[in-house]
Amino acid sequence: MLTTILAAAPAGTQQYGLVQALEEGGPISWATFAILVLMLVVSLYILFTKLFEQQKIRNQAKRVQQSFWASNSLREGAAKLEKNSAYRQIVDDGLAAQDQHTKLTDPVEAHDWLHGSLARSEASINSQLNAGLAFLGTVGATAPFIGLFGTVVGIYRALIAIGASGQASIDKVAGPVGEALIMTALGLVVAVPAVLSYNWLQRRNKSIQEDLSSFSNDVLGFLASNGAVKPNYRNAGATATASSGGTAAAKAPARATSASTTMGATGANPTQS
């Protein structure tokens, strides 16, 4: 596609284009072009795979609100979640930490032990979510300069050829120099989508991480209170009542006020507010 766009030229100038620019620059220009194309392909791959991964976790969050907390125990609720999912990992790690606490020979507050285990689980998931984003940031920062390097090499070779021929008229200079500038355009074509993708994915990751942190806090409250404290999600329409005036309306799923917990740094069990 890039070749088709950049090679397009007005009538009478078909002798100039991307291929001619690469030939004018020689092996260095070809290598620069290959690097930019590779950067673009990998950036698009990361963009689409991350979007798929993020949407999968968002769908899992909806299922957690709909069915997970309606279960009688965390193990029963975990069975309703997909295996190897982010929310299933947090629940499994929390249950494993609870089982391990009874085996500790050195006394450690259950709250602190569970909190640390769930925090490690969150950090592991966040690390997976951010995997590949550093590459997008690197591409966005370096691609314009790589394209500029190809332009400098192309112009240098074009000027050498013009000097050797002894002809410096505008028709002899414009073509080779213009072709060399194509490399700068290629760098921008690669860099701009990478920067936009990086910022967009980062914003979506932040939203997902906030949801995971909230869920982890709810799991901690459930474990630390032996199931006495858990959030109460209301399904949309569950509280709607029929009336002749039609004034009652269901609100979006909301957290009940009784679900809030107080987690002190002293290791005390959460209390129901």
Sequence and secondary structure as in RCSB ss.txt:
>XXXX:A:sequence
MLTTILAAAPAGTQQYGLVQALEEGGPISWATFAILVLMLVVSLYILFTKLFEQQKIRNQAKRVQQSFWASNSLR
EGAAKLEKNSAYRQIVDDGLAAQDQHTKLTDPVEAHDWLHGSLARSEASINSQLNAGLAFLGTVGATAPFIGLFG
TVVGIYRALIAIGASGQASIDKVAGPVGEALIMTALGLVVAVPAVLSYNWLQRRNKSIQEDLSSFSNDVLGFLAS
NGAVKPNYRNAGATATASSGGTAAAKAPARATSASTTMGATGANPTQS
>XXXX:A:secstr
 HHHHHH   TT TT SHHHHHHHHTHHHHHHHHHHHHHHHHHHHHHHHHHHHHHHHHHHHHHHHHHGGGSSSHH
HHHTTS TT HHHHHHHHHHHHHHHHTT SS   HHHHHHHHHHHHHHHHHHHHHTTHHHHHHHHHHHHHHHHHH
HHHHHHHHHHHHHHHT   HHHHHHHHHHHTHHHHHHHHHHHHHHHHHHHHHHHHHHHHHHHHHHHHHHHHHHHT
TTS    B  TTTT    TT         B GGG EE  TT    EE 
